[in-house]
């Protein structure tokens, strides 16, 4: 299988889940701490949950590498993106159903924060770190260009247009408009997956380095890959669940600092995206920027393409109010992030300056979230 021996970081063959005891123990510990925190509570929760969260992130990246080593690119990066998105969708839906009108902007804030974190923070950091290690790096424009086009279209339909439509209150869609946007999001994401994994899979395969021994390494067996997939899911359940457990402490810290409530969503999104961020940065350091882009852009597209249809369906079915339209300040930042990203893919190569610009936009996003 072409590319079957490539790991997410591209530097070494992924080890079997059964060979590394820590890779088996950490996900189970994370799930155990999550269960204890939900049932017992106590002062021990915050510090222990924070440590377990770090362990869950490390194990998630490891098991994603094992799966990627078996199935090859771009399927390996797709597995991690889908796993994180599915769990994140479940978390958003459960909170919205329980919260009612008080959580009307939750989906908007989460999707917007995720897109900005990925489009500026994750990609910017990957480009910057890659440039520091390798001066310049190349990627396939044929894959990154369509991904950015799809992301721009979905972001405008979901986050920008509700602020300008006239059929309902500002920032909202009517039921028919919600259904239309939900269907469009799902269809476009499905077309993207077909484009990435079937029709033009070669657009997303990183170029193999001649001295990369992992290219010729023996992939793990099916049993090892399935074991790692199960442990990957357990790790991601731990990541999302522990992030939710830590959210009250984060909320208290935000209130004490006098920051806006929207910062809470950003903090939780940062925690949930940690596994993908670590994997993407490691790939960039190993001179596999294409893999970094596959992870980052795939996650951003899945966040909108899967989250919005599910949330829309739940809101319509249970008559839950939902606000999707961004404020003018956020629209400007989103437009800037997408414009810079599009300008950066024109030459098919990245450098230090491109990464620095994107990191500055990400810093502006964080700063203006604290000081609107």
C-alpha positions as CSV (number, residue, x, y, z in Angstrom):
1,X,0.0,0.0,0.0
2,X,1.4,3.3,-1.0
3,X,2.6,5.3,2.0
4,X,1.6,2.6,4.4
5,X,4.8,2.9,6.3
6,X,4.5,6.6,7.0
7,X,3.8,7.8,10.5
8,X,2.2,11.1,11.4
9,X,5.6,12.6,12.3
10,X,7.4,10.9,9.5
11,X,10.5,10.3,11.6
12,X,10.2,6.7,12.9
13,X,8.0,3.7,12.6
14,X,5.2,3.7,15.2
15,X,5.7,1.1,17.8
16,X,3.1,-1.5,18.7
17,X,0.6,-0.6,21.3
18,X,1.4,-3.8,23.1
19,X,5.2,-3.2,23.2
20,X,5.0,0.2,25.0
21,X,3.3,-0.3,28.3
22,X,2.9,3.4,28.9
23,X,0.9,3.7,25.7
24,X,-1.7,1.2,27.1
25,X,-1.6,2.6,30.6
26,X,-2.0,6.3,29.9
27,X,-5.4,6.1,28.1
28,X,-6.8,3.8,30.8
29,X,-5.5,6.1,33.5
30,X,-7.1,9.1,31.8
31,X,-10.5,7.3,31.5
32,X,-10.2,6.2,35.1
33,X,-9.4,9.7,36.4
34,X,-12.4,11.0,34.3
35,X,-14.7,8.4,35.9
36,X,-13.4,9.3,39.4
37,X,-13.8,13.0,38.8
38,X,-17.4,12.6,37.6
39,X,-18.4,10.4,40.5
40,X,-16.3,11.4,43.5
41,X,-15.2,14.9,43.0
42,X,-12.9,16.7,45.5
43,X,-9.9,19.0,45.6
44,X,-7.7,16.4,43.9
45,X,-9.6,16.7,40.7
46,X,-7.9,19.7,39.1
47,X,-4.2,18.8,39.5
48,X,-4.8,15.1,38.8
49,X,-7.1,15.8,35.8
50,X,-4.5,18.2,34.3
51,X,-1.7,15.5,34.6
52,X,-4.0,12.8,33.1
53,X,-5.0,15.2,30.3
54,X,-1.3,15.6,29.3
55,X,-0.9,11.8,29.4
56,X,-4.0,11.3,27.2
57,X,-2.6,13.8,24.6
58,X,0.7,12.0,24.4
59,X,-0.9,8.6,24.1
60,X,-3.4,9.9,21.5
61,X,-0.6,11.1,19.3
62,X,1.3,7.8,19.7
63,X,-1.7,5.6,18.7
64,X,-2.6,7.9,15.8
65,X,0.9,7.2,14.5
66,X,0.4,3.5,14.8
67,X,-2.9,3.7,12.9
68,X,-1.4,6.0,10.3
69,X,1.6,3.6,9.9
70,X,-0.9,0.8,9.0
71,X,-3.3,2.6,6.7
72,X,-1.0,5.3,5.2
73,X,-1.7,8.8,4.3
74,X,-4.0,10.6,4.1
75,X,-6.1,8.0,6.0
76,X,-4.0,8.2,9.1
77,X,-4.5,12.0,9.6
78,X,-8.2,11.5,8.7
79,X,-8.6,9.0,11.5
80,X,-7.3,11.5,14.2
81,X,-9.4,14.4,12.8
82,X,-12.6,12.3,12.7
83,X,-12.1,10.9,16.2
84,X,-11.5,14.3,17.8
85,X,-14.5,15.8,15.8
86,X,-16.9,13.1,16.7
87,X,-16.2,13.4,20.4
88,X,-16.3,17.2,20.2
89,X,-19.7,17.1,18.5
90,X,-21.1,14.8,21.2
91,X,-19.8,17.3,23.9
92,X,-21.4,20.3,22.1
93,X,-24.7,18.6,21.5
94,X,-25.0,17.4,25.1
95,X,-24.2,20.9,26.5
96,X,-26.7,22.6,24.2
97,X,-29.5,20.2,25.0
98,X,-28.9,20.7,28.7
99,X,-28.3,24.5,28.5
100,X,-31.1,25.7,26.3
101,X,-31.2,29.4,25.4
102,X,-28.1,30.1,27.6
103,X,-26.0,28.0,25.2
104,X,-27.3,29.5,21.9
105,X,-23.9,30.7,20.8
106,X,-21.9,27.7,22.0
107,X,-21.7,26.0,18.5
108,X,-20.7,29.3,16.9
109,X,-18.0,30.1,19.5
110,X,-16.6,26.6,19.4
111,X,-16.5,26.4,15.6
112,X,-15.0,29.9,15.2
113,X,-12.4,29.3,17.9
114,X,-11.4,25.9,16.3
115,X,-11.1,27.4,12.8
116,X,-9.0,30.3,14.1
117,X,-6.8,28.1,16.3
118,X,-6.1,25.7,13.4
119,X,-5.9,28.2,10.5
120,X,-3.6,30.6,12.3
121,X,-2.2,28.9,15.5
122,X,-1.6,25.3,14.4
123,X,-0.6,26.0,10.7
124,X,1.4,29.1,11.7
125,X,3.3,27.2,14.4
126,X,4.0,24.3,12.0
127,X,5.3,26.6,9.3
128,X,7.4,28.6,11.8
129,X,8.9,25.5,13.4
130,X,9.5,23.9,10.0
131,X,11.2,27.0,8.7
132,X,13.5,27.1,11.8
133,X,14.5,23.5,11.3
134,X,14.5,23.2,7.5
135,X,14.6,26.8,6.2
136,X,12.0,26.1,3.5
137,X,9.4,23.4,3.1
138,X,7.2,22.3,0.2
139,X,3.7,20.9,0.0
140,X,1.2,20.0,-2.7
141,X,-0.8,23.1,-3.8
142,X,-3.3,20.7,-5.6
143,X,-4.4,19.5,-2.2
144,X,-4.1,22.5,0.1
145,X,-5.8,24.9,-2.4
146,X,-9.1,23.0,-2.6
147,X,-9.0,22.5,1.2
148,X,-8.8,26.2,1.8
149,X,-11.5,26.9,-0.8
150,X,-13.9,24.5,0.9
151,X,-13.0,25.9,4.4
152,X,-13.6,29.5,3.2
153,X,-17.0,28.5,1.7
154,X,-18.1,26.7,4.8
155,X,-16.9,29.5,7.1
156,X,-18.8,32.1,5.2
157,X,-22.0,30.1,5.0
158,X,-22.0,29.1,8.6
159,X,-20.4,32.0,10.5
160,X,-20.6,35.1,8.3
161,X,-23.9,35.0,6.3
162,X,-26.2,34.8,9.4
163,X,-25.0,38.3,10.3
164,X,-26.4,39.6,7.0
165,X,-29.6,37.7,6.3
166,X,-32.9,39.5,6.7
167,X,-35.4,36.7,7.3
168,X,-34.7,36.4,11.0
169,X,-33.0,38.2,13.8
170,X,-29.3,39.3,13.4
171,X,-26.9,36.4,13.7
172,X,-29.6,33.7,13.2
173,X,-31.0,31.6,10.4
174,X,-34.6,30.5,9.8
175,X,-35.4,26.8,10.0
176,X,-35.2,26.4,6.3
177,X,-31.9,28.3,6.1
178,X,-30.5,26.2,8.9
179,X,-31.5,23.0,7.1
180,X,-29.9,24.3,3.8
181,X,-26.6,25.2,5.5
182,X,-26.5,21.9,7.4
183,X,-27.0,19.9,4.2
184,X,-24.5,22.0,2.2
185,X,-21.9,21.5,5.0
186,X,-22.3,17.8,5.1
187,X,-22.3,17.4,1.3
188,X,-19.2,19.5,0.9
189,X,-17.4,17.6,3.6
190,X,-18.3,14.2,2.0
191,X,-17.1,15.5,-1.4
192,X,-13.8,16.6,0.3
193,X,-13.2,13.2,1.9
194,X,-13.8,11.5,-1.5
195,X,-11.5,14.0,-3.2
196,X,-8.8,13.4,-0.5
197,X,-8.9,9.7,-0.1
198,X,-10.1,8.3,-3.5
199,X,-10.1,10.6,-6.5
200,X,-6.9,12.5,-5.8
201,X,-5.2,10.8,-2.9
202,X,-1.8,11.5,-4.5
203,X,-2.3,15.2,-3.8
204,X,-2.0,14.6,-0.1
205,X,0.9,12.2,0.1
206,X,4.1,13.7,1.6
207,X,7.2,13.3,-0.4
208,X,9.4,10.6,1.1
209,X,12.8,11.7,2.3
210,X,15.6,9.4,0.9
211,X,17.1,8.9,4.3
212,X,13.8,8.2,6.1
213,X,14.0,4.7,7.4
214,X,10.3,4.7,8.4
215,X,9.3,4.6,4.7
216,X,10.7,1.0,4.5
217,X,9.7,-0.1,8.0
218,X,7.3,-3.0,8.4
219,X,3.8,-1.7,9.3
220,X,2.0,-3.0,12.4
221,X,-0.3,-5.9,12.1
222,X,-4.1,-5.6,11.9
223,X,-4.5,-6.6,15.5
224,X,-1.9,-4.0,16.6
225,X,-3.6,-1.3,14.5
226,X,-7.1,-2.1,15.9
227,X,-5.7,-2.2,19.4
228,X,-4.2,1.3,18.8
229,X,-7.4,2.5,17.3
230,X,-9.4,1.5,20.4
231,X,-6.7,3.1,22.7
232,X,-6.8,6.2,20.5
233,X,-10.6,6.5,21.0
234,X,-10.1,6.0,24.8
235,X,-7.3,8.7,24.8
236,X,-9.5,11.2,23.0
237,X,-12.5,10.5,25.3
238,X,-10.1,11.3,28.1
239,X,-8.9,14.5,26.4
240,X,-12.4,15.8,25.8
241,X,-13.9,14.6,29.1
242,X,-11.0,15.9,31.2
243,X,-11.2,19.2,29.3
244,X,-14.9,19.4,30.3
245,X,-14.0,18.5,33.9
246,X,-11.4,21.3,34.0
247,X,-13.7,23.8,32.5
248,X,-15.2,25.0,35.8
249,X,-11.6,25.8,37.1
250,X,-10.9,27.5,33.8
251,X,-14.2,29.4,34.0
252,X,-13.3,30.6,37.6
253,X,-9.8,31.7,36.4
254,X,-11.3,33.6,33.5
255,X,-13.8,35.4,35.8
256,X,-11.2,36.3,38.3
257,X,-9.1,37.7,35.5
258,X,-12.1,39.7,34.3
259,X,-11.9,38.2,30.8
260,X,-15.0,37.7,28.5
261,X,-17.0,34.5,28.8
262,X,-16.0,33.6,25.2
263,X,-12.5,32.9,26.5
264,X,-13.8,29.8,28.2
265,X,-14.7,28.2,24.8
266,X,-11.3,29.1,23.4
267,X,-9.5,27.5,26.4
268,X,-11.5,24.3,26.1
269,X,-10.9,24.2,22.3
270,X,-7.2,24.6,22.8
271,X,-7.3,21.6,25.2
272,X,-9.3,19.4,22.8
273,X,-7.1,20.2,19.9
274,X,-3.8,19.4,21.7
275,X,-3.4,15.9,20.2
276,X,-3.7,17.2,16.6
277,X,-1.5,20.2,17.4
278,X,1.3,18.0,18.8
279,X,1.1,15.6,15.9
280,X,1.1,18.4,13.3
281,X,4.1,20.2,14.8
282,X,6.1,16.9,15.0
283,X,5.4,16.3,11.4
284,X,6.6,19.8,10.5
285,X,9.8,19.2,12.5
286,X,10.4,16.0,10.6
287,X,10.1,17.9,7.3
288,X,6.6,16.5,6.4
289,X,4.7,19.7,6.2
290,X,2.1,18.1,3.9
291,X,1.1,15.8,6.8
292,X,0.8,18.8,9.0
293,X,-1.5,20.5,6.5
294,X,-3.5,17.3,6.1
295,X,-4.1,17.2,9.9
296,X,-4.8,20.9,10.3
297,X,-7.1,21.6,7.3
298,X,-8.8,18.2,7.7
299,X,-9.7,19.0,11.3
300,X,-11.0,22.5,10.4
301,X,-13.2,21.1,7.6
302,X,-14.5,18.3,9.8
303,X,-15.2,20.8,12.6
304,X,-17.7,22.6,10.3
305,X,-18.7,19.9,8.0
306,X,-19.7,17.4,10.7
307,X,-20.4,19.6,13.7
308,X,-22.9,22.0,12.0
309,X,-25.2,19.3,10.4
310,X,-25.5,17.5,13.7
311,X,-26.0,20.6,15.8
312,X,-28.6,21.9,13.2
313,X,-30.5,18.7,13.2
314,X,-30.6,18.6,17.1
315,X,-31.7,22.3,17.3
316,X,-34.5,21.8,14.7
317,X,-35.7,18.6,16.3
318,X,-35.8,19.9,19.9
319,X,-36.5,23.6,19.0
320,X,-33.3,24.8,20.6
321,X,-32.3,28.4,19.7
322,X,-29.0,28.8,17.9
323,X,-27.0,31.9,17.0
324,X,-24.3,31.3,14.3
325,X,-23.5,34.8,13.0
326,X,-20.2,36.3,14.2
327,X,-19.7,39.9,15.4
328,X,-18.0,42.4,13.0
329,X,-14.7,42.2,14.8
330,X,-14.6,38.4,14.5
331,X,-15.6,38.5,10.8
332,X,-12.6,40.8,10.1
333,X,-10.2,38.5,11.9
334,X,-11.6,35.4,10.1
335,X,-11.3,37.2,6.7
336,X,-7.7,38.2,7.5
337,X,-6.8,34.6,8.6
338,X,-8.2,33.1,5.4
339,X,-6.7,35.8,3.1
340,X,-3.2,35.2,4.5
341,X,-3.6,31.5,4.3
342,X,-4.6,31.7,0.6
343,X,-1.7,34.0,-0.2
344,X,0.7,31.6,1.5
345,X,-0.1,28.6,-0.6
346,X,0.5,30.2,-4.0
347,X,4.1,29.1,-4.4
348,X,3.9,25.7,-2.9
349,X,6.7,26.5,-0.4
350,X,6.7,28.0,3.1
351,X,9.3,30.1,4.9
352,X,9.9,31.8,8.2
353,X,8.0,35.0,7.3
354,X,4.7,33.2,6.5
355,X,4.8,31.4,9.8
356,X,5.5,34.6,11.7
357,X,2.6,36.4,10.1
358,X,0.1,33.6,10.9
359,X,1.3,33.4,14.5
360,X,0.9,37.1,14.9
361,X,-2.7,36.8,13.7
362,X,-3.3,34.0,16.2
363,X,-1.8,36.2,19.0
364,X,-4.2,39.0,17.9
365,X,-7.1,36.6,18.0
366,X,-6.2,35.6,21.6
367,X,-5.5,39.1,22.8
368,X,-8.7,40.6,21.4
369,X,-10.6,37.7,22.9
370,X,-9.3,38.8,26.3
371,X,-9.5,42.6,25.5
372,X,-12.4,43.0,23.0
